[in-house]
Amino acid sequence: MAPREKRTPASALTRSVGRTASRNPASPARPAKSASAQVGARPTKRASAEAGLRAARVRLVVLDVDGVLTDGRLYFGPEGEVLKVFDVRDGHGVRLLREAGLGVALLSARASPIVARRASELDIAPVLQGERDKLAGLNRLLAATGVAAADCAYMGDDWPDLPVMAQVGFAAAVADAAPEVRRAAHWIAQADGGRGAVRALAEFLLLCRQRHPMPGPPDA
C-alpha cells in the first residue's frame, strides 16, 4: 500500500512564510520623482499666497537681458560682440504679457544693438541699456511710465539685480540665478535664463491675474 502524503499544518505554514518575509522584506514602491528632483532640474521656491497677490497687481514687467533673456554668454569677434541667442518661447511670453495689457521694459547694465533689434521685434519699450546703476535706471523708468514700484515686477539673475529686486513689488529669478538672487525672489522660474524663464514668468503672472482680479479704477 502506497505511503500517505505528509501534510504540513496550516499554522506551521503560516510561521514559515512569516520567517521568509522577515528575511526578505518586499521593497516598497518608490514614489515618482518630482519635477525638482529630476535630472537637470533645480529646486524652486514655492509661490506663497503673498507672492500670488503681489503678482496679480503687476502692471509693468521689467527684464534684465544677459542671463535672463539670454543664457548669459557673450559672443565676441574682432569688432566686439557679434551674437546673442534668444529663446522664441520668451518672445512669445512677452507678447502674451502685452496682449494682456501689461507693459514690458528692458533694463540692462550692458549696451548692445542686438538687444535694441530684438526689443524692436517684440515691441518692447522703454529699453534702458548701459545702466550700471540699475536702481537709478529703474527709478527713471517708473517716473517715465507713471507706474508705482509696488505694481512693477522685475526678473534678474545676479548681484547687480538685488537693489532693483528689493525695490519692486514682485521680484522673480531665473532657475540658474545666483543664490543670493534666488533668496531675494518672491518667485523662481524652473527654467534657466535664455531657456524659457521669461515665458514661465508670463504664464505665472497671467494665472495670478485670473485668480486674484484687481478692482479697476472707479467710474468717473
Sequence and secondary structure as in RCSB ss.txt:
>XXXX:A:sequence
MAPREKRTPASALTRSVGRTASRNPASPARPAKSASAQVGARPTKRASAEAGLRAARVRLVVLDVDGVLTDGRLY
FGPEGEVLKVFDVRDGHGVRLLREAGLGVALLSARASPIVARRASELDIAPVLQGERDKLAGLNRLLAATGVAAA
DCAYMGDDWPDLPVMAQVGFAAAVADAAPEVRRAAHWIAQADGGRGAVRALAEFLLLCRQRHPMPGPPDA
>XXXX:A:secstr
         HHHHHHHHHHHHHHS          GGGSTT        HHHHHHHHT  EEEE STTTTS S  E
EETTEEEE    HHHHHHHHHHHHTT EEEEE SS  HHHHHHHHHTT   EE S SSHHHHHHHHHHHHT  GG
GEEEEE SGGGHHHHHHSSEEEE TTS HHHHHH SEE SS TTTTHHHHHHHHHHHHHHHS        
